[in-house]
Amino acid sequence: MLKKVILKKGKEESLLRFHPWIFSGAIAEIEGSPEEGDVVDVYTNAGQWIAVGHIQVGSIAVRVLSFEKRPIDAAFWEEKLTIAFRLRTSLGLTGRTDHNIFRLVHGEGDNLPGLVIDVYGRTAVMQAHSVGMHCQRMEIAAALEKVLAGSIDSIYYKSETTLPFKAEIDRGNGYLKGGPSSDDIPLEYGMKMPVDWISGQKTGLFIDQRENRALLERFARGCNVLNMFCYTGGFSLAALRGGASLVHSVDASARAIELTQGGVMNNFPGDTRHKAFVQDAFKYLDEMDPIYDLIILDPPAFAKHKDALKHALIGYRRLNQKAMEKIRPGGILFTFSCSQVVTKEQFRMAVFTAAAQAHRSVKILHQLHQPADHPVNIFHPEGEYLKGLVLSVE
């Protein structure tokens, strides 16, 4: 029996604007008893076919895969991955000897909602954020192997922490193809990046800060640099290569500090400019001496849902105020929010309030965002999640 989702009257309007989500409240009826993760056809209340997608339990009930009536088969996955790869090639991110890290698939931004694929050298790391993508992971991996033939040796699946927690599925991480190799060295513009796709956060590295790390490198010469929430130390490595006088990396995670130290050792062996500290960010900012000319604030998402928005904005304000109070006059502050529910305007207002309460004169030098291999679907503005400002603090 055909698995169908029938919408309530008038609820097709967002789909006519090609928005890829169907919320549970828009559904009038479900036919064919689909299981979570199944592919379903979506019809208007008048009986007109309108989309095909993955069904799941939750507020977002269907994630649309196509607005064209077509089978979701091997040809579909190969076509979508080919389009994604061609875009990254046009961006100059593939086929290089000095750079082999990029995001190949960015969910809704690549018209594949619920799927992320990052490439680290000759390993592709695949992550499902929906049960549907999890259920079709083997078909996707087969298509990935075809599209990237000769470019990758291994495919690692890493979705234990990203799948809906109530879904009754086997969440095991592991290699779908190949395995670990000591010869596989992830490079970001010539820098050997510490990447832990087995147990690290996300897929192993925050690729979305790549261009912002490159920008920071140009500001770092002669500066005393503080990298808060350093994770694997990407900004610290950029500052060292940019000629910083000293670089201090801070993270509450001992594992993050271990990865950061490893990255410094691999790229700058014997360099005494770098020190790392396992400590809470707010405590460190409270107790530190005002010695820094350049501070990076790149915290984890303070708000993962709208209910946490108020507290998140307070957190951003407190964090930025503390940094502004301690940074040297004429210092540079790189500050970020990766919380999707926090808008650019809300984040800027939190930073504006922090500047006023710190009694510092602040100028905006750059407004930052996610890079081009993390594209935003124009019909899905929610995909614009990374916000950043580069500030001059007098």
VENRA-V889537 format. One record per helix or strand of 3 or more residues. SS is the DSSP state (a for helix, b for strand). FROM is the first residue (numbers start at 1). LEN is the number of residues. If there is no record, write none. Layout:
SS,FROM,LEN  SS,FROM,LEN
This chain:
b,4,4  a,13,4  b,21,3  a,24,3  b,27,5  b,39,5  b,49,7  b,60,7  a,74,17  b,101,6  a,107,4  b,115,6  b,123,6  a,131,5  a,137,11  b,154,4  b,174,4  a,207,13  b,224,5  a,234,8  b,246,6  a,254,14  b,274,5  a,281,7  b,294,4  a,306,21  b,331,7  a,344,15  b,362,8  a,381,3  b,387,7
